[in-house]
Amino acid sequence: METIAVALIVLLLLVLSATVAALLKDGRGHTPPERSEKDWSALDLPSVSYTIRNY
């Protein structure tokens, strides 16, 4: 029983350290810059789905 407890503690420490390392390596909170492009539009797509238009 003690072996299982030690294994769980070691596994928990490994998971925590891997999580901290991944968070630190992942851009440190920086987001990509916003691009100024035209807004997306649907152009000439219908406002009603094709299945409803058939009936």
Buried (B, 14 or more C-beta within 10 A) or exposed (E): EEEEEEEEEEEEEEEEEEEEEEEEEEEEEEEEEEEEEEEEEEEEEEEEEEEEEEE
